[in-house]
Amino acid sequence: MDYGKIALTKIDRLYKTNNQKEKSYINKCVQYSVKTSQKYFVIDVNGQGFIYFNMSTSSKVNCRVYINSQLQYYKYNFDFASIRLNINGNESVKFEFDTDVAFDCNLTIMGNFNLKDEDVTLVSIPSNFRSIFKYDGMFLVSKGDSVSDSIAKFYSATGGIYGGEFFDLFGSNILYKLSDGIYIYNGSKNIKTNLPIVSFAQIVELNNSSSKYLIAYIIDGFLNIVYLDSLGQIINGFYNISAGNNLKVYKICRVSNIVDDRIYFVCTDKNSNNFILLCNIENNGLNTTFSNPIYLCKSEECRVLKTTSNNYLISYKNAEGFKVLDANIYFENGQVNLVDSRQYNNANDVCLIDAERIVVRYDDSIIEVDLS
């Protein structure tokens, strides 16, 4: 028996096994901005054994690490730490800090694991977009100065992080929900409104002296439109409005408008039918009327961008991915005339930029697409 050959074979097998384990390891880097008002972040990990966390912070901090609310690790006064946690199956890992200053935390995760996919929403703004990364109890708004810059910021997931549930953004105004109410962040401070706590709402910044914001929300299938002052207090409102033809809706989405100051909403009923509605508002906010709803499509998710006086881009989710329609809509007679239709199979999201550009998301990657 050649013991030398047997030993060499065992070593070779061991090397191959260890090499395979190394290759199966995942190395992922994520970044969080920790605020004095939000001193923690949570990640959902599906692990297979020991997972390693290298954590670097921009200032000295203390940190407690919880797995499913049970304390598993504590580190005192550090700006770099290497942590090993035994995680088998789906676990919620919370990093909680003792700090009186805001700081950035870079976390490198290594091991056999999968991270729960972030809930990402791309929001259209005039000739650009914003990426909203939604986490447990907080969200991150990533923004760039151009479409290409916003795409770069999407990949780095850098931006402002806020506690709460994201609803909508308009300009520098972010509408979101906390457990005690609905808030507006106006770019410099948080404003608590006296709105009812609802599941979602949409915001428009108004250009008149009597009211600062318009907020639209749904309760029991009826549309509610309220006007708020700069302090977030309701100064006028129209409540329990039927969207038309006894239509009851459970969700609304504001139409992105790069043409004029008119305000439109897409209303979705319980059967996933989507209708576009024009909201006619007098400049003083004392009177509001609505056009009859015009049917667009059947989908769980539908977004619209107004590109000219009568032309609109419509994106909606279907079984294959997303479809984008170029259509002319005439509210005078309720007609929709299709100009063009494009299908993006396997797409997770489509963000409408302008008449010639969209941004398409495929899982964790996004790409600008030229429609011209």
Order of alpha helices (4+ residues) and beta strands (2+ residues): alpha-beta-beta-beta-beta-beta-beta-beta-beta-alpha-beta-beta-beta-beta-beta-beta-beta-beta-beta-beta-beta-beta-beta-beta-beta-beta-beta-beta-beta-beta-beta-beta
